[in-house]
Structures are given as structure tokens and as C-alpha cells.
Amino acid sequence: MSFGPPPSVFTESTLAAEKRRKRRRMLVLGATTTALAVLLAGIWALSYDNTDTPSGRSPAAASQAPDDIRETIERRPATPEAVSAVARRAEGVKAGQNIAATGTWATAKTFAKTLGNSITGYRISTDRQAWKLAFPGSVCAATPHVTVDGRTAVAFSSEPTRTDPSGGTVSGPCDRIAMFDIDTGKRLWHVELPEKRLVPARVTMTRGKVIAAWEDGSAAYAMAGGKLLWSHTPGPACGDSGYAGGEALVRVVKCGDADNRRFRVEGTNPETGKPLWTYTATPGVQNVRLVSSSPVVIAVAAGDLVITDLISLSDQGKFRATISVPVQTYVTKCGDGIDVTGPIETCEAVVVDERQLYVATQARDTGTVSAHGQVANEIVAFDLATGKSLRKFDAKIGRPMYPVRMSGDLLIAARESSSPHTPSAAVSIDPSSGRETLLLLYGTVGMLPFEYLDVRYEHGRSFFAATSLAGPVSKDDEGEGLWLADGFETGG
């Protein structure tokens, strides 16, 4: 089976250097709402479509039940001029301290963010803390999935994080799963996993069920009450590595040791946990991530240290096509390296609809782009049936654009700006015509590039959040709040 062109050598040291370089490229866009209104009044008249009925509400897709994973359909806000909906900073982070910030969610009225061993909910628009949910130890995994009625799940440790003699932190086992209501902060239930492992658990959801996976094992729980529905224990040679949820349920099974690692992907019956079909990855694949459960799209590290290819499968697990996505060319957010203990349901920068997938090219150097008038990058649409590129959607000069999610038949994308005089934006794109509609214009300060952020667009609002926080280098720099999250909504 082909994985496209042979991957080029791309070492871990090169990846680390590239990551450091991008982290230094901080976005400083400090445009205020008033300035945006003056600067862009003329642009709105030219580019803002008035044919749709304005609405800040996001109706759920037809026929969705409360236990379904939500699939909201966005409406164009009344005006693209954005104001702050959420602005959060983390106080009290000590020098040398690293804090996980796994988990970012938003509903119609609440933004929720994990930091360390707690999750805090903020009322959108007022930015006031509405609730805080604390856990004994750190929140070690989270699912981005949310039910239609606003519930989600996390994995956490039952033991507090300790400080070792060298000043580092030691986390306890990731051995608990909890479900909570995003609007109220109420913990609905929590359960202890069958095995107590230090390896971070992974958690996902499909209709009516929360599924957890740890080192080689897995279990499914009922959303209503947390009753154990089924479980898999590690076998002598193979074990469950993780799941992708949503409309369907798909799992990765890992076999062998580091010197002879093999993977297979299985469509899974969420009622029983039994396989519906099996796809075996080609020998030499070093890791497998799950991009989408329906249609089924997986990401593989084919003989390299990073994800090299996306593979589409049929609903019966039959191979359809391979799409080559070398890290030098595309932004997938699949993660660095081949950490087989890391998240499985990932690659958040790859968006999938029924017929194609969308992935952005790497941003070109802004200085060179400005000098030559070239677009900053493109979002490329690939056919899931053939793997061929169908069309490109060009970004603007100096403003790279990245896919965020589907909203019905439209693709929602985020556009970055590195100029203090030009706002960032959220737009929707019609894949069939290429027509772009402006949704929001906003200014941001001190935000990392898209690759290192949790990005959400929900109920007509854009949210950006850190996935981890690193404390100051020295104690002299302590006391200043670290950027955690920003959200923007229409000012109309």
C-alpha cells in the first residue's frame, strides 16, 4: 500500500528548533474595537453579505437528541465588528512551573477552561467566573466533544501533584473519568478506571457513552450515571490505544514493542465494544492518530518521526486514498514526534466533511510575502475518494488562514494577522463555489500561532486558548499574569 512520496528526513532536533522559532513569532495585533470600527467601515460595505438573516444563535443539526454529540450550524452575526467576550489570564504561576491546560469548551453562555487540577466556567460577555470545579489531582485528558445539552468529559488524577526534591512536579496516575455540565459546573458523576496507570488516559464521547482508554485497555460508561457498559483488558500482545468519537466510534489497537510496533484500526460497536471492521496499517508505520470517525480518516507516521500521511477509509474500513501531508508543507496539529502515549483523537487542523478534507499549508515568511504580494498560505481541499487535491482557497497577503470546523456544508476558518493595523478574522467558505463570508473581525494581543492553540468557533464567537502554561524563567518575573484565553463576539 502506498503512502505517497517517501517522507524526507526530519529529525526531532529540527522539529524542536522549528517549534521554538514559531513560538517566538508572537502575534501582536493590539487593535481595539473602536479602531477596528473606524479602520474597517468601508471594508464591511464591500465584503459583508446581507442576504442571510443575522443571528447569534447556533441551531443544532436536525434530529439531534440531548445525548448526541452536538453539530451546531452557525449563522452570520449581525455585524462582524467584534468585542471581547472572554479575556483570561493565569495568576500565581511560579518560576519554572509548567501547568497543563487541557480542555477548552464553549456553549451559548459559558466558556470553560482547564488549568492544572481545576476547570473554571466564565459567563460569556461579562467574563465573570460562574463556577469552579476542582479535582484532587491534575486534569490529564479532555475531549473536545460536547453533547447537545452541554455536557463533556475529562480524565483526572485521584492523587495531588507533588514536588520532587529537584523542584519538578510529579503527577499521580490518570485513573478517574468525570462528566460535568459546562453551564453549571456540576460534576454529574465520576468513576475509577479499571487500571491505575501513570500513562495519561484518553477520553472521547459518542451518543450516550463516554469511552476511556489507558495503556492498552479501555472502558465505556453510560452518559447517564456513569454505569460501566463494557471494557477491554490488555492482551498478551495487543491492546487498545485510544478512540475517536462523535457520530461513530473508531479505535486504534497497538501491538508489539517499540522495535516491532504494529497498528490496526477498528470500527467499534459502541453498544458492545466489539469490532465491526478492521483495517491493518502497513508495517513500518510508527504511529496512528484518528482524525475523524465518520467519514473515517486516520493519520499515520509512515517511517518518520511525525505524521506523514492522511488515509481515508470507507464505512467498512476499506482503504480509499492516501494524502501526503509532510510537516514542512502542511499544518495538521497532529503533534510532534511519535509519542505513542499521547492523544489519539487529534489533528485538529484537519477538517473533514462527507466528501473531502481540508488542511492548510504552512505560512510563508511574512517579510517575503509582503515584498512580493503573495498570499500567506492556502487551505487545500482533498477528495476523500481519490486523495487528489480539488481546489485551493487562498488566504490574504500577510494573513494566513486555517480550517477550524464544518458548519453544515460550510467551512469555518480562522485568519491570523501579524500587523497591528489589520485585524484577525473568522470567515466561512463555501467549498463548492469558494465564496468567502466574513463572520468576525477582532484584535488580539500576545497570542501564540494557530498551531499551538485550542481554537473554537461556537455560537457566533471565536475562542483561542493555551494548551499549557510555562512559568517565568526567574522569580524576578513572577507576578505578571500569563495569557490563558481570549474570546470574541459580535458587538452588534
N, C-alpha and C positions, 0 to 999 in steps of 0.2 A: 504494500500500500504506500502510496506516495504522500509525502508531507510537504510538497512544493520544493522550491530550491533549497539546496543544502544550506543549513544555518552557518553564518560566519562566526569566527571565534569572538566571544565577548566575555571577558573574564569578570570575576566578582570584583576585582580591584577597579576595573574600568567602570563597572556599574556604580560602585561606591563614589568614585570621583564625579561621575555624571550627576549622581543624586546630590552631592554636596554643591556642585555648581548650580543646579536648579534651585536648591534651597536658598542660595544667596540672591537669586533673581526674584526678590520680593516685589510684589505688586504694590505700588504706592499711587493710588488713584484719587486721593482725598477730595473728590468733588462733592460739594454739599448739594442738598436738594434744591436750594434756591439757585445756585449756579447752574445746575442742570436744566432748570426750567427756562432760564434765560438763554443758555447756550443752544438748547435743542428745540426751541419752539418752532423754528422753521422746519427742522427735520421731521417732526411729528406730522406736520401737514402733508409732507410728501410721502412718508413711509408707513403711516399708521392707518390701517384699513378700517373703515367704518361700516362694513357690510354686516358684521356679526353683532348680535345683541351683547353688550358688555355685561359681564358678570364676574364677581369674585368667587363664586361658588364652583365646586368641582363635583358634579354628579358622578355617582358610581356607575360602572358599566351595567348594562341591563341585566336583570335576573340574578344579581349577586345577593347571597344570603349573608347574615351577620358574621358567620364563621368563615366565609370566603376570604381569600387574600384580596385586598382592595385593588381595583384597577380604575382609578379616577380619570375622568376626562376633563381636561382643563378648558376654561373659557377665557377669551381675551379680557384682561382687566379694563376698567373704564378709561384709564389713562396710563401710559407707560411710565410716567414720572414716578419714581419710587421714593418712599421714605423708609426709615428704619423700622423694622418690625421686632427685631431682636438684636441686642448688642451685648455679648457676654465676654467677660474677662475672668481669668482664674487668679485669685489672690493667694498669697501664702505659699507659693511653690519655692522650696528651698534650693540652694545651690547644689548642683549635681543630681538633683532628683528627677526621675523620669516617671511620668504618670500616664497610664493608659487612658484613652478617651474613646473607647469602643462603644459605638451606638449613637445614632442620630435619627430622630423621628420628628414628624410634624403632622398635626391634624388641622382641622379648621380653626381651632382656637388655642392650641397648645404646641409649643416647641419643647422637646425633651432631649437632654444631652447627658451622656455618661461621663463621669470624671472620677477615676480611681475606684472607690468602693461605694459610690452612690450615683443615683440618677436624679436629675432635677428637672422639673417641669416649669416652664415660663409661659405666662399668658401673652400671646402674640398681640402686638400693637402697644400694650402697656409695658411689656418687658419685665413685668413683676413676677417674682417667684411665686408659683402656685402651690408647689409641693416638693418634697424631697424624700426619696426612697433610699434608705441606707441598707447595706449588706455587711455581713461580718468581715468578708474579705473582698478582694477586687472583683469587679465585673470583667470576666476574662473573654467573653464572646457575646455577640449580639447578632440578631437577624435584622436586616433592613425591612423585612416583610411586616405589614400591618394588616389586621383584619378590617373588614368593612366597618365594624363598630369600634375601631380604635384600640385594639389590644396588640401587644407584641411580647416577645420573649427574650430572655438573656440567660447566659450561664455565669455562675459566680462561685467564689471560693467560700467554704464554711469557716476558714481559718484566716485571722488577720494577717496582713502583710507585715513581715518582721524586717528589722535592720540587722545586717550581719556585722561582724567586727570591723570590716573594711569600709563600712558606710554604705554598702549596697543594699538593695532590697531583696527579700526572699518571699515569694508568693506561695501560698498554700495550694493544695490540689484544687483543680477546677471541677468540683464534684456536685454542684447543685444547678437546677434549672428552675427559673421562675417566670411566671406570666403576670403582666401588670396592665392596667388601664392607663393609656397615655394622658387622657384628660383629667383623671382624678388622682393618679399616682398610687392607686390602691393595688397592693400585691394580691392577686387573685388566688394564687397557690404557688407552692414551691415543692420540689421533690429532690430526693437524693439519688444520684445516678448509681447504677449497679456496681460500678468500679470507681475506686478512688485513685485517679491518675494525676500526675503533675502536668501532663500534656494538656494544653487548653482544649476544652470541649468545643464542639461546633454545634450550632443550633439553627434550625430553619423551621418553616411552617408551611403546611398545605391545609386545605379545607378541613377544619375541625380537629387538626392534630398539630402537636409540637414534636419535632424529631430532634434528638440529640445524638451526637456521635463523639466518641473519645478515642483513645488509642486502640483501634481495631474493633471496638464494639459500638453498639447503637441501641437506641430505645425510642419508642413513640408513646406520647401521652395525649390524653384527650384534652382539648382546649377547655372544656367544661369540667373543672375539678382536678385535672392532672392525673387521672387514673392511667396506670400502665396498660397499654394496649398490646404491645409486642416488644421483643428485644432480640438482639443478636449478640452472642458472645464470641470472642475471637477463636478462630480455629487454629490448628497447628501450623498452617502456612499462610492463611489469608484472613483479612478482617476488614470491616467497613472503615473507610477513611473519612467519609463525610457525605452530605446530601445537598441537593438543590431542591427547593420547594417552589411554592407558587401554585400555578394551575395544576401541575403534576408533581411527581416525586421521582427523582433520579439519584442514584448513589454511585460513589467510586469505591471499588474494592481493591485493596493493595495487597500484593503477595510477595513473598521472598524478602531478602535482606537488601542492604544498601548496594551490595555488589551484584545482585541479580534481581533487581526490582521489576515487578510486572504489575500491570493495572488492567482492570476491566470496569466497564460502566454498565450499570443495570437499571432498567426501568423498574420501578418498585410499586407494588400494590400497597397503597397507604393503609388499607384496612388490615392487612396481614403481615406486611413486611417482606413478602415473598417476591422473587424476581418475576417480571413479566417478559423481559428480553435481556439479552446480554451482548455487549459489544466489547471485543478484546483489543486493547491497544497494541500497536506493533512493538515488538521487542526493541529496546533501546530508548523508549520513552522514559524520561526521568521523573516526570510528574504529570498529574492531570488535575485540572480545575474544571468546575462546572459553571458555565456561563448562563445557560437557560434550560429549563426543564420542558418547555413547550413553546416553540419547537425546540428539539434537543440540540444544543450546541455545547461542545466541550473545548477546552484549551489544553494543549499538550506542550511539554518541553521535550522536543524531539532531538535528543543527543546534545542538548545545550544546557546552560545553567538557568535560562529564563524561558518563559513561554515563547514558542516559535510559531505555532500554527493554531488556527481555529478549525474545528471539524464539525460539520453538520451531519446529524443522523436523522433517519426517518422516525416516525412514531413507533415503529417496531424495532428500532435500534440498528437499522441497516445503514451502512456508510453512504453518504450522499456526495460530499465535496470537502476539499481542503482549501483553506485560505491562509496564505503565508503572511504573518504579521511580525516581522523582525523588529526588535525593540528599537533599533536605530531609526526605523521609519514610522512606526505606529505607537500610539498611546493606548494601552489596554487597561492599565491599572490592575494587572493580574498579580502584582507583587514582584519583588526582586528575589533572585536566587531560586533554589529548588527545595525550599523548606517544606518537607512532607508533613510536618506537624502544624502548618499554618492553615489559614482559612481555605475552604474548598469552594464555597459558593462566592465567587469573586469576579474579577474582570469587570468592574462596574462601569468602565468607559466603553464597553462593548454593548450596544443596544440592539435588541432583536425584535423583529415583528414576524408576521406569518410567512413572508416570502424572502426577506433579506435581513442582513445585519449591517450595522453602521459603526465605523471606527474612524477616529481622526488621525491624521498624520501628525508627526512631531512638528512643533512650531519652529519656523525658521528664525534665524537671528534677526532681532528687530532692527538693528542698525542697517544690516544689508537689505532688509525688506523695504525700509523707508527710503533707502537710497535708490532702489531700483523699481519702486512702486509695485512690488509683487504682493499677492495675498499672503497672509501669515501662515495659513495651512488650509487643509481641506478635510471635510468629512466624506469618507468614501462609502458608498453602498455596494455590498457584495450580494450576489444571488446565492441563496442557501442551496439551491438545487445543483448549480454548476460550479460555484466558487469564483465565478468571474465578476469583475467589477462592472457595475451597471452605470453608475454616474458619480460625479463628484459635486459637492456643494462647497463653493469657495467661501472662505472667511473674508473679512475685510483686511485692508492693509494695516499691519501692526496690531491686529486684534484676533488672535487665534480662537477657534471655536471648537467645542467638544460636545458630543452627544450625551444627554442626561437620561432620558427615558422616552417611551412612547406615551402618547396621549391619544387613544383611539388610533386613527390612521396617521396622525401627525407625529413628527419627531421634535422633541423639545431639546434645545441645545443652549449651552452657556458660552458667552463670548467674553474673553478676557481683554482688558486694556492695560497697557503699561504706561499710558500717558495721563498726567493729572488733569488734562483738559478734555479727555474723551472718556465717557462712561463705559462701564461694562454693561452687558445686556443679557437678557433671556429672550430667546426667539423660538418660534415654531416653524418647522419646514414641512411642506407638503412633498413627500418623496416622489410622487408621480409627476408633478409639474416643476418642482424646485422652488416654488414660490415661498418666500420667507416673510413671516409676520412678526413684527416687533411686539413683545409682551411687556418687558420691564427694562428700565434704564436705572442704573444705580452706581454710586461711588463706593469704593472700598479702600480701607487703609490697612497696610501690613499683612495682607493675605498671601499665603503660600500659593504656588501654582496649582492648577487643577489636579495634577497627578497625585498630590499629597493631601487632598481634602475629601471629606464626605460632602457630597453635593446632592441637594434635594430640591425638587420643584413640586410644590403641593399647594392646592387651593389658591392658585394665582400668586404664589410667593416663592422667592428663591432663598435658599439657606445654604450656608457654607460653614463647615466646622472642622476643627482639628481632629485628628485620629489619635494623637498622643501629644504630650507636653514635655519639654525638656527644660529643667530649671536653669537659672543663671549659672555662668561659669564660676563666678566667685560670690562670696557673701556681700561684697560691696554693691552688687547689682540687685540684691534682693529687695522686695518691697514694691516693685512695679508689677502690675497685673499682666499676665500673659494672655495673648489673644486666644480665645476659645471658639467663638462662633459669631456670625452675623446673619441676619435675615432681612429681607426687603419685601415690601408690599406696595401696591399702588397707593398714591397719595390722593386719588380722586374718589 
